Amino acid sequence: MKVVRNGRDMTRFGFSVSVKVAKRATERNTMKRRLRAAAARLTPKIIQGFDIIIIARHQLRGTPTARVTQILEGLLKRARLVYT
């Protein structure tokens, strides 16, 4: 995960899934959809004014969206980007 201040009043997300992680485009798109859904659930809790890039790893393949949300929330807490 990469985080940069964007100087705006909103937080934007970007998602990257490499061909090394999933060879088929459909698998990569599915992983991105799960990440997008997790980010959408967490958006009300996130501090505004950042650009956040999520770089998927191979462990994400086959992981349910609920678990992806937990993992993403943990990463955002470690980066101190979530309201407590």
Stockholm file with secondary structure:
# STOCKHOLM 1.0

chainA/1-84         MKVVRNGRDMTRFGFSVSVKVAKRATERNTMKRRLRAAAARLTPKIIQGFDIIIIARHQLRGTPTARVTQILEGLLKRARLVYT
#=GR chainA/1-84 SS CEEEECSSSSCEEEEECCTTTCSSHHHHHHHHHHHHHHHHHHGGGBCSSEEEEEECCGGGTTCCHHHHHHHHHHHHHHTTCBCC
#=GC SS_cons        CEEEECSSSSCEEEEECCTTTCSSHHHHHHHHHHHHHHHHHHGGGBCSSEEEEEECCGGGTTCCHHHHHHHHHHHHHHTTCBCC
//
